[in-house]
Amino acid sequence: MGVRHMQGVPAHIEYLKSDSIRRNIAHCKFSKHLGKKNYICICTDSPHNEKACNSSSRCDYYTDKRN
């Protein structure tokens, strides 16, 4: 169902669930766990390399290590 067919329904309802796996910072191949929800980025291509990783949802270098 497209957004134009959803008269009177908020657009975010259509995009709440997707077919892909939800991103999680703990499942990122390039995150290193430092304890108590602290992660650093270990991707050498990322501008945030060796810095705190705050959001896997906005990361261009996110790769799921479960696959």
VENZI-V659151 format. One record per backbone hydrogen bond with DSSP energy under -1.0 kcal/mol. CO is the residue of the C=O (numbers start at 1). NH is the residue of the N-H. If there is no record, write none. Layout:
CO:NH, CO:NH
This chain:
2:5, 3:6, 6:9, 10:13, 24:27, 27:65, 28:31, 30:42, 32:40, 38:34, 39:53, 40:32, 41:50, 46:49, 48:51, 51:41, 63:29
